[in-house]
Amino acid sequence: MKKNDLVKLTFICVLLIIAYIPIWQWMYYRFTQTDTYYSHGFLIPFISGFLVWRRRADLKKALWSYSGGTIVFLIMGFVMLFMASAWRFYFLGGLSLLVVLYGLTEYIFGRTIRKIMFFPILFLFFMVPIPEAWIANINLNLKFFATGIAVRFVELFGLALVQEGSRLYLPEGVMTVGDVCSGLRSLISLLAFGSLFAYLCDLPLWKKTFLFLMAFPCAILSNIIRIAALCFVANSYGIPFATGKFHDMSGLGVFVVAFCIMFGIERILSGKKSAKGAA
């Protein structure tokens, strides 16, 4: 890259940082607020940067073969930013950042580098917090769904309890399933992990896609197991213990179970690939 091009790129980056100051402020607030669902947001840019670094050899080669580019995506991104600013819809502004980066990559470096940068830029999506109104609605539905399945499961073992919304009436007393137990926080984190894991796995595209999509049921299933375990522990050791120390420990257990399932699925998919190659 020529010195003049580097100066232009630096100037454009500074302008982008300034243009997106309201979006950065909104993201920082959402990352650091109490009971945030996006505490992992600070890590996403570093992971994305690592993914770019892994492709440094390909990027270096592509720099010597400029394949041309258009300004279409760049214009689309700035239109989205303008609309987000006008409507104060910061989620759209966050999405516009991805489109602008994608368009800027093509416009400056060409289509070849744009293709290489596609996933590292797309991965930044996981640092864009979804609107709080959406979170409240998803929380409610996930909480009722997971609780209902967990109740049916524990009833198979003869545990007597009655569900009333998110309240569970056990012989030991009443236990309320809060938003923390809805599973949304683990779902958001596992989707980020699932996309990264699938991208790094040596699998065909359709298997990568399948592995990523399995993050949805893995997160939900793990949370159902957590709620069921809380019911058993509350019945055996009391509700205070279940909703106290065990509740906190089980939060980590959700991720352990989900990760194990994801790794197991990857082994199965890899095994099918190996078996086919051996045949």
SERO-4910 file (N, C-alpha, C, O; in steps of 0.05 Angstrom, whole numbers):
BEGIN
 pado doro    nc1    nc2    nc3   cac1   cac2   cac3    cc1    cc2    cc3    oc1    oc2    oc3
  Met    A     17    -24      0      0      0      0     18     25      0     37     27     15
  Lys    A     11     44    -17     26     68    -19     21     86      5      1     83     19
  Lys    A     41    105     10     39    122     33     14    140     31      0    144     51
  Asn    A      7    150      7    -17    166      3    -42    150     10    -61    161     22
  Asp    A    -43    125      2    -66    108      7    -69    104     37    -91    103     48
  Leu    A    -46    100     51    -47     96     80    -57    121     94    -73    119    114
  Val    A    -49    144     85    -59    169     97    -89    172     93   -103    180    111
  Lys    A    -98    166     68   -127    167     63   -143    148     80   -164    155     91
  Leu    A   -132    124     83   -146    104     99   -148    112    129   -168    109    142
  Thr    A   -126    124    139   -125    134    166   -146    156    170   -160    157    190
  Phe    A   -147    174    150   -166    196    151   -195    186    151   -212    196    166
  Ile    A   -200    166    135   -227    155    133   -234    141    160   -257    144    169
  Cys    A   -215    127    172   -220    113    197   -227    133    219   -245    129    236
  Val    A   -213    156    219   -218    177    239   -246    188    236   -261    192    255
  Leu    A   -254    193    210   -281    203    205   -302    183    214   -323    191    224
  Leu    A   -297    157    210   -316    137    218   -319    136    248   -342    135    259
  Ile    A   -297    138    262   -298    139    292   -315    162    301   -331    159    320
  Ile    A   -311    185    289   -326    209    297   -356    206    290   -373    213    306
  Ala    A   -361    196    266   -389    193    257   -405    174    274   -429    177    278
  Tyr    A   -391    154    286   -404    134    301   -402    138    332   -408    120    347
  Ile    A   -395    162    340   -392    167    369   -418    161    384   -417    148    405
  Pro    A   -442    169    374   -467    162    389   -471    132    390   -481    122    410
  Ile    A   -463    117    370   -466     88    370   -446     76    390   -454     57    405
  Trp    A   -421     86    391   -402     76    410   -412     80    439   -410     62    456
  Gln    A   -423    104    444   -434    110    471   -457     91    478   -458     82    501
  Trp    A   -474     86    459   -497     68    464   -487     40    470   -497     27    488
  Met    A   -468     31    454   -457      4    458   -444      1    486   -447    -19    500
  Tyr    A   -428     21    493   -414     21    519   -434     19    542   -431      4    561
  Tyr    A   -456     34    539   -477     34    560   -489      6    562   -493     -4    584
  Arg    A   -495     -6    539   -508    -33    538   -488    -55    548   -497    -74    560
  Phe    A   -463    -51    543   -443    -71    552   -439    -70    582   -434    -91    594
  Thr    A   -442    -47    594   -435    -43    623   -459    -41    641   -456    -39    666
  Gln    A   -484    -40    630   -507    -37    648   -511    -61    665   -501    -83    659
  Thr    A   -526    -58    687   -531    -80    705   -547   -102    691   -565    -97    676
  Asp    A   -539   -127    697   -552   -151    684   -551   -149    654   -570   -156    640
  Thr    A   -529   -140    643   -526   -138    614   -525   -165    601   -517   -185    613
  Tyr    A   -534   -166    576   -533   -190    560   -510   -189    541   -505   -208    525
  Tyr    A   -495   -168    542   -473   -164    523   -447   -156    536   -432   -140    525
  Ser    A   -441   -168    559   -415   -163    571   -392   -173    554   -369   -165    557
  His    A   -398   -192    536   -378   -203    518   -372   -184    495   -353   -189    479
  Gly    A   -387   -162    492   -385   -144    470   -357   -132    467   -348   -128    444
  Phe    A   -343   -128    489   -316   -116    488   -296   -136    474   -277   -127    462
  Leu    A   -302   -161    476   -283   -181    465   -286   -185    435   -267   -193    422
  Ile    A   -310   -180    425   -316   -186    397   -296   -173    377   -286   -187    359
  Pro    A   -290   -147    379   -271   -135    360   -244   -148    361   -231   -150    340
  Phe    A   -235   -156    384   -208   -169    386   -209   -197    373   -189   -204    360
  Ile    A   -231   -211    376   -233   -237    363   -234   -233    333   -221   -248    318
  Ser    A   -249   -213    324   -250   -207    295   -223   -199    285   -215   -208    263
  Gly    A   -208   -184    300   -181   -177    292   -163   -201    290   -146   -203    272
  Phe    A   -166   -220    308   -151   -245    307   -157   -261    282   -139   -272    269
  Leu    A   -183   -261    274   -191   -275    250   -178   -262    225   -171   -276    206
  Val    A   -176   -236    225   -162   -222    203   -133   -229    203   -121   -234    182
  Trp    A   -121   -230    226    -92   -236    229    -86   -264    218    -65   -269    206
  Arg    A   -105   -283    223   -101   -311    213   -100   -312    182    -87   -329    171
  Arg    A   -113   -293    169   -113   -292    140    -93   -272    129    -95   -264    106
  Arg    A    -73   -265    144    -54   -244    136    -40   -252    110    -34   -234     94
  Ala    A    -33   -277    107    -19   -285     83    -36   -282     58    -27   -272     37
  Asp    A    -62   -289     60    -81   -286     38    -85   -256     32    -88   -248      9
  Leu    A    -87   -240     53    -91   -212     50    -67   -199     36    -70   -181     19
  Lys    A    -44   -207     43    -19   -196     31    -18   -202      1    -11   -185    -15
  Lys    A    -26   -227     -6    -27   -234    -34    -48   -217    -49    -43   -208    -72
  Ala    A    -71   -214    -37    -93   -200    -50    -87   -171    -54    -98   -159    -73
  Leu    A    -70   -159    -37    -63   -131    -40    -49   -125    -67    -50   -103    -77
  Trp    A    -36   -146    -78    -22   -142   -103    -39   -148   -127    -29   -147   -150
  Ser    A    -64   -155   -122    -81   -161   -145   -109   -148   -141   -129   -162   -137
  Tyr    A   -109   -122   -142   -134   -107   -138   -154   -115   -158   -150   -114   -183
  Ser    A   -178   -123   -148   -199   -134   -166   -222   -115   -171   -242   -123   -182
  Gly    A   -218    -90   -163   -239    -70   -167   -261    -72   -146   -265    -93   -134
  Gly    A   -276    -51   -143   -298    -51   -124   -317    -28   -129   -311    -10   -145
  Thr    A   -340    -30   -116   -360     -9   -120   -365      5    -93   -354     -2    -72
  Ile    A   -380     27    -95   -386     43    -71   -414     38    -61   -423     52    -43
  Val    A   -427     18    -72   -456     12    -66   -459      7    -36   -476     19    -23
  Phe    A   -444    -13    -25   -447    -20      3   -441      3     21   -453      7     42
  Leu    A   -421     19     14   -413     42     30   -436     62     32   -442     73     53
  Ile    A   -449     67     10   -472     86      9   -495     74     26   -508     89     41
  Met    A   -501     48     22   -522     35     37   -517     38     68   -536     44     83
  Gly    A   -492     34     76   -486     36    104   -490     64    115   -501     67    137
  Phe    A   -482     84    101   -486    112    110   -515    120    110   -524    136    127
  Val    A   -531    109     91   -560    114     91   -572    102    117   -589    115    130
  Met    A   -563     78    123   -573     65    148   -566     81    173   -582     84    191
  Leu    A   -541     92    173   -532    108    195   -549    133    198   -556    141    220
  Phe    A   -555    146    175   -571    170    175   -599    164    186   -610    179    202
  Met    A   -611    142    177   -638    134    187   -637    128    216   -655    135    231
  Ala    A   -616    114    225   -614    107    254   -612    133    271   -623    134    293
  Ser    A   -597    152    261   -594    177    276   -620    193    277   -627    205    297
  Ala    A   -634    193    254   -659    207    253   -681    195    271   -696    209    283
  Trp    A   -681    168    272   -701    154    288   -692    147    316   -707    137    332
  Arg    A   -665    153    321   -653    145    347   -656    115    351   -660    106    374
  Phe    A   -653    100    330   -655     71    330   -626     60    328   -616     54    306
  Tyr    A   -612     59    351   -584     54    351   -576     25    342   -554     21    332
  Phe    A   -595      7    345   -590    -20    335   -584    -20    305   -566    -33    295
  Leu    A   -601     -4    290   -596     -1    261   -570     13    256   -556      6    237
  Gly    A   -562     32    273   -536     45    271   -513     25    274   -493     27    260
  Gly    A   -517      7    293   -496    -14    297   -493    -32    273   -471    -39    265
  Leu    A   -516    -39    261   -515    -56    237   -503    -40    213   -489    -52    197
  Ser    A   -508    -14    213   -496      2    191   -466      2    192   -453      4    171
  Leu    A   -455     -1    216   -426     -2    218   -414    -26    203   -393    -23    190
  Leu    A   -428    -48    205   -419    -72    191   -420    -68    160   -401    -76    146
  Val    A   -441    -56    151   -445    -51    123   -424    -31    113   -413    -34     91
  Val    A   -419    -10    128   -399     10    121   -371     -3    119   -356      2    100
  Leu    A   -364    -19    139   -338    -32    139   -335    -51    115   -314    -52    102
  Tyr    A   -357    -65    109   -357    -83     86   -353    -68     60   -337    -75     43
  Gly    A   -369    -46     58   -367    -30     34   -340    -15     31   -329    -13      9
  Leu    A   -329     -6     53   -304      8     53   -281    -11     45   -263     -4     30
  Thr    A   -283    -36     54   -263    -56     47   -263    -61     17   -242    -63      5
  Glu    A   -287    -64      5   -288    -69    -23   -279    -44    -39   -264    -46    -59
  Tyr    A   -288    -20    -31   -282      4    -45   -252     10    -46   -241     18    -66
  Ile    A   -238      5    -24   -209     11    -22   -192    -12    -32   -172     -8    -46
  Phe    A   -199    -37    -24   -181    -59    -29   -191    -78    -51   -175    -94    -61
  Gly    A   -216    -77    -58   -226    -94    -80   -242   -118    -70   -244   -123    -46
  Arg    A   -254   -133    -88   -272   -154    -82   -258   -178    -69   -270   -191    -52
  Thr    A   -233   -184    -77   -219   -207    -65   -215   -204    -35   -221   -222    -20
  Ile    A   -206   -181    -27   -202   -176      2   -229   -174     16   -231   -182     39
  Arg    A   -249   -163      2   -275   -162     14   -285   -190     21   -297   -194     42
  Lys    A   -281   -209      4   -289   -237      9   -274   -249     33   -286   -263     49
  Ile    A   -248   -243     35   -232   -253     57   -242   -240     83   -242   -254    104
  Met    A   -250   -215     83   -258   -201    107   -288   -205    114   -297   -195    134
  Phe    A   -302   -220     98   -331   -223    101   -338   -233    129   -353   -220    143
  Phe    A   -327   -255    138   -335   -266    164   -324   -249    187   -339   -244    206
  Pro    A   -299   -240    187   -289   -223    209   -307   -199    213   -311   -190    236
  Ile    A   -317   -187    191   -335   -164    194   -362   -173    203   -374   -160    221
  Leu    A   -372   -195    192   -399   -205    200   -399   -213    230   -419   -210    243
  Phe    A   -376   -223    240   -375   -231    268   -379   -208    287   -388   -211    310
  Leu    A   -374   -183    278   -379   -159    294   -408   -156    301   -415   -140    319
  Phe    A   -426   -170    287   -454   -169    292   -460   -176    321   -479   -166    333
  Phe    A   -444   -194    333   -449   -203    360   -441   -183    382   -445   -188    405
  Met    A   -431   -160    374   -427   -138    393   -448   -116    390   -447    -96    405
  Val    A   -467   -120    372   -489   -101    369   -513   -110    385   -526   -129    378
  Pro    A   -519    -97    408   -540   -105    425   -568   -102    412   -573    -82    399
  Ile    A   -584   -123    415   -612   -120    404   -628   -102    422   -621   -100    446
  Pro    A   -649    -89    412   -664    -71    428   -675    -84    454   -682   -107    454
  Glu    A   -676    -68    475   -685    -79    501   -714    -88    500   -721   -107    515
  Ala    A   -731    -76    484   -759    -85    481   -760   -113    469   -776   -129    477
  Trp    A   -742   -118    450   -740   -145    438   -731   -165    460   -742   -187    461
  Ile    A   -712   -157    476   -701   -175    497   -723   -182    516   -726   -205    524
  Ala    A   -739   -163    524   -761   -168    543   -781   -188    532   -790   -206    546
  Asn    A   -788   -184    506   -807   -202    493   -796   -231    490   -809   -250    496
  Ile    A   -771   -232    481   -758   -258    478   -755   -272    505   -759   -296    507
  Asn    A   -747   -257    525   -743   -268    552   -769   -281    561   -768   -304    572
  Leu    A   -791   -267    558   -817   -277    568   -824   -304    554   -831   -323    568
  Asn    A   -821   -305    528   -828   -329    513   -809   -352    519   -818   -375    523
  Leu    A   -783   -346    520   -764   -367    526   -768   -378    555   -765   -402    560
  Lys    A   -773   -360    573   -777   -368    601   -800   -387    605   -798   -407    618
  Phe    A   -823   -380    593   -847   -397    595   -842   -424    581   -851   -444    591
  Phe    A   -829   -423    558   -825   -447    542   -806   -466    558   -813   -490    561
  Ala    A   -783   -456    567   -764   -472    581   -775   -483    607   -771   -506    615
  Thr    A   -790   -466    622   -802   -474    647   -822   -496    643   -823   -516    657
  Gly    A   -839   -493    622   -859   -513    616   -847   -540    610   -857   -561    620
  Ile    A   -826   -541    594   -813   -567    587   -800   -578    612   -801   -603    616
  Ala    A   -786   -561    628   -773   -571    652   -792   -583    672   -787   -603    684
  Val    A   -816   -570    675   -836   -581    693   -846   -608    684   -848   -626    701
  Arg    A   -851   -611    659   -860   -637    648   -839   -659    653   -845   -682    657
  Phe    A   -813   -650    651   -791   -669    654   -790   -679    683   -788   -703    688
  Val    A   -790   -660    702   -787   -668    730   -812   -684    740   -810   -700    758
  Glu    A   -835   -678    728   -859   -693    735   -857   -723    728   -869   -740    741
  Leu    A   -840   -729    709   -836   -757    701   -822   -773    724   -824   -797    725
  Phe    A   -808   -758    742   -794   -771    764   -811   -769    790   -800   -775    812
  Gly    A   -836   -762    787   -854   -762    810   -853   -738    828   -865   -738    850
  Leu    A   -839   -717    819   -838   -692    835   -864   -677    831   -871   -670    809
  Ala    A   -877   -671    854   -902   -656    853   -898   -626    852   -886   -616    871
  Leu    A   -907   -613    832   -905   -584    830   -926   -573    811   -936   -588    794
  Val    A   -932   -548    815   -952   -535    798   -940   -510    786   -927   -494    800
  Gln    A   -943   -506    760   -933   -483    746   -955   -462    742   -977   -469    733
  Glu    A   -949   -438    749   -967   -415    744   -950   -393    732   -939   -376    746
  Gly    A   -949   -392    705   -932   -373    692   -903   -380    697   -894   -402    689
  Ser    A   -888   -362    710   -860   -367    716   -857   -375    746   -834   -377    755
  Arg    A   -879   -379    760   -878   -387    788   -883   -417    790   -901   -428    778
  Leu    A   -866   -430    806   -868   -459    810   -874   -464    839   -860   -456    857
  Tyr    A   -896   -478    844   -905   -485    871   -896   -514    877   -906   -533    866
  Leu    A   -876   -516    895   -865   -541    904   -874   -547    932   -883   -529    946
  Pro    A   -871   -572    942   -877   -577    970   -861   -560    989   -871   -554   1011
  Glu    A   -837   -552    981   -820   -535    998   -828   -506    998   -819   -491   1015
  Gly    A   -844   -497    979   -852   -469    976   -854   -461    947   -859   -477    930
  Val    A   -851   -435    943   -854   -423    916   -827   -414    905   -812   -401    919
  Met    A   -822   -422    881   -797   -414    868   -804   -399    842   -820   -409    825
  Thr    A   -793   -376    838   -798   -360    814   -775   -362    794   -752   -358    802
  Val    A   -782   -368    770   -762   -369    748   -759   -341    737   -777   -331    724
  Gly    A   -736   -328    742   -732   -301    733   -722   -299    705   -718   -319    691
  Asp    A   -718   -274    695   -708   -270    668   -680   -282    664   -673   -290    642
  Val    A   -665   -283    686   -638   -294    684   -639   -323    675   -621   -333    661
  Cys    A   -660   -337    683   -663   -365    676   -678   -370    650   -685   -392    643
  Ser    A   -683   -348    635   -697   -352    610   -679   -365    589   -689   -379    571
  Gly    A   -653   -362    592   -634   -374    574   -625   -356    551   -609   -364    535
  Leu    A   -635   -331    551   -628   -313    529   -599   -305    530   -585   -303    510
  Arg    A   -589   -301    555   -561   -293    557   -542   -315    547   -524   -309    532
  Ser    A   -548   -339    554   -532   -361    544   -535   -365    514   -517   -373    500
  Leu    A   -560   -360    504   -565   -363    476   -549   -343    459   -537   -350    439
  Ile    A   -548   -318    468   -533   -297    454   -503   -304    454   -490   -302    433
  Ser    A   -493   -312    477   -464   -319    479   -458   -344    462   -437   -345    449
  Leu    A   -476   -364    463   -470   -388    448   -473   -385    418   -459   -398    403
  Leu    A   -489   -366    409   -491   -360    381   -464   -348    371   -454   -355    349
  Ala    A   -452   -331    387   -426   -320    380   -405   -342    380   -389   -344    361
  Phe    A   -406   -359    401   -386   -381    402   -391   -400    379   -372   -409    366
  Gly    A   -416   -407    373   -423   -426    352   -414   -417    325   -404   -432    309
  Ser    A   -417   -391    319   -409   -380    293   -378   -382    291   -368   -389    270
  Leu    A   -364   -374    312   -335   -375    312   -325   -404    310   -307   -410    294
  Phe    A   -337   -421    325   -329   -450    325   -333   -462    298   -316   -476    287
  Ala    A   -357   -457    286   -363   -468    260   -344   -457    238   -335   -472    221
  Tyr    A   -337   -431    240   -319   -419    221   -292   -432    222   -279   -435    201
  Leu    A   -282   -438    246   -255   -448    249   -253   -478    244   -232   -489    239
  Cys    A   -276   -492    244   -276   -521    239   -271   -527    210   -279   -512    192
  Asp    A   -257   -549    205   -251   -557    177   -274   -574    167   -273   -599    167
  Leu    A   -296   -561    159   -320   -575    150   -330   -561    125   -324   -538    120
  Pro    A   -346   -575    109   -359   -563     86   -378   -541     96   -386   -541    119
  Leu    A   -385   -523     78   -402   -500     86   -428   -508     98   -437   -496    118
  Trp    A   -442   -528     87   -468   -536     97   -466   -548    125   -484   -544    141
  Lys    A   -443   -561    131   -439   -572    158   -433   -550    178   -441   -550    201
  Lys    A   -418   -530    168   -412   -506    185   -438   -492    193   -443   -484    216
  Thr    A   -456   -489    173   -482   -476    177   -498   -492    197   -511   -481    215
  Phe    A   -499   -518    193   -514   -536    211   -504   -534    240   -519   -532    259
  Leu    A   -477   -534    242   -465   -532    269   -472   -506    283   -478   -506    306
  Phe    A   -471   -484    268   -479   -458    279   -508   -458    288   -514   -449    310
  Leu    A   -526   -469    271   -554   -469    277   -560   -486    302   -580   -481    316
  Met    A   -544   -506    307   -548   -523    330   -543   -508    357   -550   -518    378
  Ala    A   -531   -484    355   -527   -468    379   -554   -461    392   -556   -458    416
  Phe    A   -575   -457    375   -602   -451    385   -612   -472    403   -617   -467    427
  Pro    A   -616   -497    393   -627   -518    411   -608   -525    434   -618   -533    455
  Cys    A   -582   -523    430   -563   -529    451   -567   -510    475   -567   -519    498
  Ala    A   -570   -485    469   -573   -465    490   -600   -469    505   -601   -468    529
  Ile    A   -621   -475    490   -647   -478    501   -648   -504    518   -659   -504    540
  Leu    A   -637   -526    507   -637   -551    521   -621   -549    547   -629   -559    568
  Ser    A   -598   -536    546   -581   -532    570   -596   -517    591   -594   -523    615
  Asn    A   -612   -497    583   -627   -481    603   -650   -497    615   -656   -494    638
  Ile    A   -663   -514    598   -684   -532    609   -672   -550    630   -685   -555    651
  Ile    A   -649   -561    625   -636   -578    644   -630   -563    670   -632   -574    692
  Arg    A   -622   -538    667   -616   -521    690   -641   -517    708   -639   -520    732
  Ile    A   -663   -510    695   -688   -506    710   -697   -531    724   -706   -531    747
  Ala    A   -695   -554    709   -702   -580    721   -685   -586    745   -695   -596    765
  Ala    A   -659   -581    742   -640   -586    765   -647   -568    789   -646   -578    811
  Leu    A   -655   -544    784   -663   -526    805   -687   -537    820   -689   -535    845
  Cys    A   -706   -548    805   -730   -560    818   -722   -584    836   -732   -586    858
  Phe    A   -705   -601    826   -696   -624    842   -681   -616    867   -686   -626    889
  Val    A   -663   -596    864   -647   -587    886   -665   -573    907   -662   -576    931
  Ala    A   -684   -557    897   -703   -543    915   -719   -563    931   -725   -558    955
  Asn    A   -727   -584    918   -743   -605    932   -727   -620    952   -738   -629    973
  Ser    A   -701   -624    947   -684   -640    965   -670   -623    986   -667   -632   1009
  Tyr    A   -661   -599    979   -645   -584    998   -657   -556   1005   -645   -541   1020
  Gly    A   -680   -551    994   -693   -526   1001   -690   -504    980   -670   -504    965
  Ile    A   -710   -487    978   -710   -466    958   -687   -446    962   -675   -437    942
  Pro    A   -681   -438    987   -659   -418    991   -632   -428    979   -618   -412    966
  Phe    A   -626   -453    983   -601   -464    971   -602   -465    941   -583   -458    927
  Ala    A   -626   -474    931   -629   -477    902   -627   -450    888   -614   -448    866
  Thr    A   -639   -429    899   -639   -403    887   -614   -386    895   -611   -363    886
  Gly    A   -597   -397    911   -573   -383    920   -548   -394    906   -543   -388    883
  Lys    A   -533   -409    922   -507   -419    911   -511   -437    887   -496   -434    867
  Phe    A   -530   -455    888   -533   -474    866   -541   -459    840   -533   -466    818
  His    A   -558   -439    843   -567   -423    820   -543   -410    806   -542   -410    782
  Asp    A   -525   -399    822   -502   -386    811   -483   -406    797   -473   -401    775
  Met    A   -479   -429    810   -462   -449    798   -474   -461    773   -460   -468    754
  Ser    A   -500   -464    773   -513   -476    749   -512   -458    725   -514   -468    702
  Gly    A   -508   -432    729   -505   -414    706   -480   -422    689   -481   -422    665
  Leu    A   -459   -429    703   -435   -438    689   -440   -466    676   -429   -472    655
  Gly    A   -456   -482    690   -462   -509    680   -476   -508    654   -473   -526    637
  Val    A   -493   -487    649   -507   -485    624   -487   -483    601   -491   -497    580
  Phe    A   -466   -468    604   -446   -465    583   -430   -491    579   -424   -498    557
  Val    A   -424   -504    601   -408   -529    600   -424   -550    584   -413   -563    566
  Val    A   -450   -553    591   -466   -572    577   -469   -565    547   -466   -583    530
  Ala    A   -474   -540    542   -478   -531    514   -452   -535    498   -453   -544    475
  Phe    A   -430   -528    509   -404   -531    495   -399   -560    489   -389   -567    468
  Cys    A   -404   -578    509   -400   -606    505   -417   -617    482   -408   -633    466
  Ile    A   -442   -608    481   -460   -616    459   -450   -607    432   -449   -622    413
  Met    A   -441   -581    432   -430   -570    407   -405   -585    397   -403   -592    374
  Phe    A   -387   -591    416   -363   -606    409   -371   -635    399   -358   -646    381
  Gly    A   -391   -646    413   -400   -673    404   -411   -673    376   -406   -691    361
  Ile    A   -427   -653    370   -438   -651    343   -416   -647    322   -417   -659    301
  Glu    A   -396   -631    329   -373   -627    311   -358   -653    306   -350   -658    283
  Arg    A   -355   -669    327   -342   -695    324   -357   -713    305   -346   -727    288
  Ile    A   -384   -713    308   -401   -730    291   -399   -721    262   -396   -737    244
  Leu    A   -400   -694    258   -398   -684    230   -371   -690    218   -369   -696    195
  Ser    A   -350   -687    234   -323   -693    224   -320   -723    219   -307   -731    200
  Gly    A   -333   -739    236   -331   -768    232   -344   -777    206   -334   -794    192
  Lys    A   -367   -764    199   -381   -771    174   -363   -763    151   -363   -777    130
  Lys    A   -349   -741    154   -332   -732    132   -309   -751    128   -301   -758    106
  Ser    A   -297   -761    151   -275   -779    150   -283   -806    138   -269   -817    121
  Ala    A   -307   -815    147   -316   -841    138   -321   -840    108   -315   -859     94
  Lys    A   -331   -818     98   -337   -815     70   -311   -815     54   -309   -827     32
  Gly    A   -290   -801     65   -265   -799     52   -251   -827     51   -238   -833     31
  Ala    A   -254   -842     73   -242   -869     74   -255   -888     54   -241   -905     43
  Ala    A   -281   -885     50   -295   -902     32   -287   -896      3   -297   -908    -16
***
